[in-house]
């Protein structure tokens, strides 16, 4: 190769300082056991001073290994790692879906061409303000922040950044999740809700009410999951959310504890049997709650076209409560187990598919207390002189009494 065709190369001026063909100096220093180069300008004295600063910063661990690495590139690598964990069964497909959603809709648009090392705590704080201003719920903001922290901690582990900006947020900058009042429907409200439900969605609403299934679990049911003879629903999967490039499908439940058997009340079993007998898709692998094309119904559709209109017509979406959710129907089922049937916490936890009994206690402590206090009150009243006054009345009518209530 002739001299005129040889590529231009930087030349060593002195230890750790090189002159580049464009006239700028590059300095070399060691960081994390590897040589690093930085272009610092065209002044030799300034280059010497900058090299000393970079050496000191590297010794403190304040120099990112890849300062030009983009946030989007880190996201790709982090997602690839998460996908491998999902494939190995270490993480859940639904968790991956949630991370993808927040990356696509909130995080990548916020840092489109930014290097990951340039993202500051103020950038994160500003993002949270923007998400709130756009009307996103506190839970959405908190979930987006959790995804961002997962990506940045991944970058920190690989020395692509020197500190986690999410960890530097002040307490008042972080999203605060208000504790939502737990809603339980009374018998009259249940009757009104079912009466006002559209025909297409009434059985789905009744199934969630009388089994306590999560809506994703109910929509993920196929006929093979329902044992009408034994009177049980076998929860083995849940329905993923559909995306533009991926249709909804059955995926593993939320936790191993979510794989369970739920008793099927006889009245609901008859309704399901009638649905299967009249369905155009009655085979074992067909969806229980299918569309006219045999595909699974989506969560947004059943909410927007089923539960919300039914609750509106039944007068349940008033100003006293937030909009009725399918999760409120799940709470209603748990309340029935605890208050009406007086089941113990272990059984309730198992039927609800909670990962730990402590979750059940944390969510429903007040209901267990109410049931216990009611039992204690009945026992104390029965032993009191006040109740003894009825002994004479019992003798008058023949010494027997028919209990009117539990």
C-alpha positions in Angstrom: 0.0 0.0 0.0 1.4 3.4 -1.0 2.1 6.1 1.6 -0.8 8.2 0.2 -3.2 5.4 0.9 -2.1 4.5 4.4 -4.6 5.4 7.1 -3.7 8.3 9.3 -2.7 7.2 12.8 -2.3 9.1 16.1 1.3 9.6 17.2 2.6 9.3 20.8 3.7 12.7 22.1 4.6 11.7 25.6 3.5 9.1 28.1 -0.3 8.7 27.9 -0.8 11.6 25.4 -1.3 11.2 21.6 -1.7 13.6 18.8 -4.5 12.7 16.4 -4.6 13.5 12.7 -7.2 16.2 13.2 -4.9 18.1 15.5 -6.7 17.2 18.8 -5.0 15.3 21.6 -6.2 12.0 23.1 -5.2 11.0 26.5 -4.8 7.4 27.8 -5.5 6.2 31.3 -6.4 3.0 33.0 -10.0 2.3 34.3 -11.3 -1.0 35.6 -8.0 -2.6 34.5 -8.3 -1.6 30.9 -6.8 1.3 28.9 -9.2 4.1 28.0 -8.9 7.0 25.6 -10.5 10.4 25.7 -10.2 13.2 23.2 -9.5 16.4 25.1 -8.8 19.2 22.6 -5.8 20.8 20.9 -3.9 22.3 23.8 -1.1 20.2 25.1 -1.0 21.7 28.6 -4.7 21.3 28.9 -4.4 17.6 27.8 -1.8 16.9 30.5 -4.0 18.4 33.1 -7.1 16.6 31.9 -5.2 13.3 31.9 -4.4 13.7 35.6 -8.0 14.5 36.4 -9.1 11.4 34.5 -6.6 9.2 36.3 -7.8 10.4 39.7 -11.5 9.9 38.7 -10.7 6.4 37.5 -9.1 5.5 40.8 -12.3 6.7 42.6 -14.4 4.6 40.2 -16.0 7.8 38.8 -15.3 7.0 35.1 -17.8 4.9 33.1 -16.3 2.1 31.1 -18.2 3.0 27.9 -19.2 6.7 28.0 -20.6 6.6 24.5 -22.9 3.6 25.1 -26.5 4.6 24.4 -29.4 4.0 26.7 -31.2 2.2 23.9 -28.3 -0.2 23.5 -28.3 -1.0 27.2 -32.0 -1.6 27.0 -31.5 -4.2 24.2 -28.9 -6.0 26.3 -31.0 -5.9 29.4 -34.1 -7.2 27.6 -32.0 -10.0 26.1 -30.9 -11.1 29.5 -34.4 -10.9 30.9 -35.8 -12.9 28.0 -33.2 -15.6 28.7 -34.4 -15.7 32.4 -38.0 -16.0 31.2 -37.0 -18.9 28.9 -35.3 -20.6 31.9 -38.4 -20.2 34.0 -36.6 -17.8 36.4 -38.9 -14.8 35.6 -42.4 -14.4 34.4 -43.6 -13.6 30.9 -46.1 -11.1 32.2 -43.3 -9.3 34.0 -41.4 -9.1 30.7 -44.5 -7.7 29.0 -44.8 -5.0 31.6 -41.2 -4.0 31.2 -41.5 -3.9 27.4 -44.6 -1.7 27.7 -42.9 0.9 29.9 -39.7 0.9 27.7 -41.7 1.4 24.5 -44.1 4.0 25.7 -42.3 5.9 28.4 -38.5 5.4 28.7 -37.1 5.0 25.2 -39.1 8.1 24.0 -37.7 10.0 27.0 -34.0 9.2 26.2 -34.1 8.6 22.4 -30.4 9.2 21.6 -28.9 9.7 25.0 -25.9 7.9 26.3 -26.6 5.9 29.5 -23.8 7.7 31.4 -25.4 11.1 30.7 -28.7 10.3 32.4 -28.8 12.2 35.7 -31.0 12.2 38.7 -32.6 15.4 37.5 -33.4 13.7 34.2 -35.2 11.0 36.1 -37.0 13.4 38.3 -38.2 15.4 35.3 -39.4 12.2 33.6 -41.6 11.4 36.7 -43.0 14.9 36.6 -43.8 14.6 32.9 -45.5 11.2 33.4 -47.7 12.7 36.2 -48.5 15.7 34.1 -49.6 13.4 31.2 -52.3 12.0 33.5 -50.7 8.6 34.2 -51.8 6.9 37.4 -49.3 6.6 40.3 -49.0 2.9 39.8 -48.0 3.4 36.2 -45.4 6.0 37.1 -44.0 3.7 39.8 -43.9 0.7 37.4 -42.1 2.8 34.8 -39.6 3.9 37.4 -39.0 0.3 38.5 -38.2 -0.7 34.9 -35.8 2.2 34.5 -34.0 1.2 37.7 -33.7 -2.3 36.5 -32.0 -1.1 33.3 -29.7 1.4 35.2 -28.7 -1.2 37.8 -27.8 -3.5 35.0 -25.6 -0.7 33.5 -24.0 -0.1 36.9 -23.1 -3.7 37.3 -21.2 -3.6 34.0 -19.5 -0.3 34.9 -21.2 1.5 32.1 -22.3 4.1 34.6 -20.7 5.0 37.9 -23.9 5.6 40.0 -27.6 4.8 39.9 -29.5 8.1 39.4 -32.8 6.5 40.5 -31.2 5.7 43.9 -30.4 9.4 44.3 -34.1 10.5 44.1 -35.4 12.3 47.1 -38.3 10.7 49.0 -40.8 13.3 47.8 -39.8 12.8 44.2 -40.7 9.2 44.1 -44.2 8.1 43.2 -46.4 7.4 46.2 -49.1 4.8 45.7 -52.2 5.7 47.6 -53.8 2.7 49.4 -57.0 2.1 47.5 -60.0 1.3 49.7 -60.9 -2.3 49.3 -64.3 -2.7 47.8 -66.6 -5.6 48.5 -70.0 -5.9 46.8 -73.1 -6.7 48.9 -75.7 -9.2 47.8 -78.0 -6.5 46.4 -75.1 -5.0 44.5 -74.1 -8.4 43.1 -77.7 -9.0 41.9 -77.9 -5.6 40.2 -74.5 -6.1 38.6 -75.4 -9.5 37.1 -78.8 -8.2 36.0 -77.2 -5.3 34.2 -74.3 -7.2 32.6 -74.4 -7.6 28.8 -75.3 -11.1 27.8 -71.9 -11.7 26.2 -70.0 -10.9 29.4 -72.4 -12.0 32.2 -70.9 -15.5 32.6 -67.3 -14.1 32.7 -68.3 -11.6 35.4 -70.1 -14.3 37.4 -67.1 -16.6 37.1 -64.7 -14.0 38.6 -67.3 -13.2 41.3 -67.8 -16.9 42.4 -64.2 -18.2 42.0 -62.0 -15.3 42.9 -59.9 -15.8 39.7 -57.7 -13.0 38.5 -59.1 -11.6 35.2 -56.0 -12.9 33.3 -56.6 -16.4 34.8 -60.3 -16.4 33.9 -59.6 -15.2 30.3 -56.9 -17.9 30.0 -59.2 -20.8 30.8 -59.8 -23.5 28.2 -62.5 -26.2 28.6 -60.0 -28.8 29.7 -59.4 -26.7 32.8 -63.0 -27.0 34.0 -64.0 -30.3 35.6 -67.8 -30.2 35.7 -68.1 -33.7 37.2 -65.8 -33.0 40.1 -66.9 -29.4 40.4 -63.5 -27.7 40.1 -61.6 -25.2 38.0 -57.9 -26.1 37.6 -55.9 -22.8 37.3 -52.9 -23.8 35.2 -52.2 -20.7 33.1 -53.1 -17.0 32.5 -53.6 -15.0 29.4 -50.8 -12.7 28.2 -51.6 -9.3 26.8 -51.7 -9.1 23.0 -49.1 -6.9 21.2 -48.9 -5.8 17.6 -46.4 -8.5 16.8 -47.6 -11.1 19.3 -51.1 -12.4 19.8 -52.4 -13.2 23.3 -51.5 -16.7 24.5 -51.5 -18.9 27.6 -48.5 -18.3 29.8 -47.4 -19.4 33.3 -49.5 -18.1 36.2 -48.3 -15.2 38.3 -46.5 -17.3 40.9 -46.2 -21.1 41.5 -48.9 -20.7 44.2 -51.3 -19.5 41.5 -51.5 -23.0 40.1 -54.4 -24.3 42.1 -57.8 -25.9 42.2 -60.8 -23.7 42.9 -64.2 -25.3 43.9 -66.9 -24.7 41.4 -70.3 -23.9 42.9 -73.0 -26.0 41.4 -75.0 -23.1 40.0 -72.0 -21.7 38.2 -71.1 -25.2 37.0 -74.5 -25.5 35.3 -74.1 -22.2 33.6 -70.7 -23.2 32.3 -72.1 -26.5 31.1 -74.8 -24.7 29.2 -72.2 -22.3 27.7 -70.1 -25.2 26.4 -73.1 -27.1 25.0 -74.2 -24.0 23.0 -70.7 -22.7 22.1 -69.2 -22.9 18.6 -65.9 -23.7 20.2 -66.5 -26.5 22.7 -63.4 -28.6 22.3 -61.1 -29.2 25.3 -58.4 -26.8 24.0 -60.8 -24.0 23.0 -61.1 -20.8 25.1 -64.0 -20.8 27.6 -64.5 -17.0 27.0 -63.9 -16.8 23.3 -64.7 -14.2 20.7 -66.8 -14.9 17.6 -63.6 -16.0 15.9 -62.6 -18.4 18.6 -59.8 -16.2 19.9 -59.5 -15.2 23.6 -61.1 -12.1 24.7 -58.8 -9.2 25.7 -58.7 -7.6 29.1 -59.3 -4.1 27.8 -62.4 -5.2 25.8 -64.0 -7.1 28.6 -63.5 -4.1 30.9 -64.7 -1.4 28.5 -67.6 -3.4 26.9 -68.5 -5.7 29.8 -67.8 -4.7 33.4 -67.8 -0.9 33.1 -71.2 -0.6 31.3 -72.7 -3.1 33.7 -71.5 -1.2 36.7 -72.7 2.1 35.2 -76.2 0.7 34.7 -76.2 -0.9 38.1 -75.3 2.4 39.8 -72.0 1.1 41.1 -69.7 3.6 39.5 -70.7 6.6 41.6 -68.6 9.3 43.2 -68.3 7.4 46.4 -66.0 4.7 44.9 -63.5 4.6 42.1 -64.6 2.7 38.9 -65.4 -0.9 39.6 -62.6 -3.3 38.6 -62.5 -7.1 38.1 -60.1 -7.1 41.1 -63.0 -5.8 43.3 -65.0 -8.9 42.3 -62.0 -11.0 43.4 -62.1 -9.1 46.8 -65.8 -9.9 47.0 -65.2 -13.6 46.7 -62.5 -13.5 49.4 -64.9 -11.6 51.7 -67.5 -14.4 51.2 -65.0 -17.0 52.2 -63.9 -15.1 55.3 -67.1 -13.4 56.6 -69.9 -15.6 55.4 -68.2 -19.0 55.4 -65.6 -18.2 58.1 -62.8 -20.1 56.4 -59.3 -20.0 57.9 -56.5 -17.9 56.4 -54.6 -20.9 55.0 -57.5 -22.0 52.9 -58.3 -18.5 51.8 -54.7 -17.9 50.8 -54.7 -21.2 48.8 -57.9 -20.5 47.0 -56.9 -16.9 46.1 -53.5 -18.1 44.8 -51.4 -15.9 47.0 -47.7 -16.6 47.0 -47.6 -16.3 50.8 -50.1 -16.5 53.7 -48.8 -13.1 54.9 -50.1 -11.5 51.7 -53.6 -12.7 52.5 -53.3 -11.4 56.1 -52.0 -8.1 54.9 -54.9 -7.6 52.4 -57.7 -9.1 54.5 -56.8 -8.6 58.1 -59.8 -6.5 58.8 -62.1 -9.1 57.4 -60.6 -11.9 59.6 -60.9 -9.6 62.6 -64.5 -8.9 61.8 -65.3 -12.6 61.5 -63.5 -13.4 64.7 -65.2 -10.6 66.6 -68.6 -11.7 65.4 -68.0 -15.2 66.6 -66.8 -14.0 70.0 -69.7 -11.6 70.3 -72.3 -14.4 69.6 -70.6 -16.6 72.2 -70.6 -13.9 74.8 -74.2 -12.9 74.2 -75.3 -16.5 74.4 -73.7 -16.9 77.8 -75.1 -13.6 79.1 -78.1 -13.0 81.5 -79.5 -10.9 78.6 -79.8 -14.0 76.4 -80.9 -16.2 79.4 -84.2 -14.3 79.4 -85.0 -16.3 76.2 -84.9 -19.6 78.1 -88.4 -19.2 79.3 -89.6 -18.4 75.8 -87.9 -21.6 74.5 -89.6 -23.7 77.1 -92.9 -22.1 76.2 -92.7 -23.1 72.5 -91.5 -26.6 73.3 -87.9 -26.4 74.1 -86.6 -26.2 70.6 -85.5 -23.3 68.5 -84.8 -23.0 64.9 -81.7 -20.8 64.2 -82.5 -18.0 61.9 -78.9 -16.9 61.2 -75.4 -18.0 61.5 
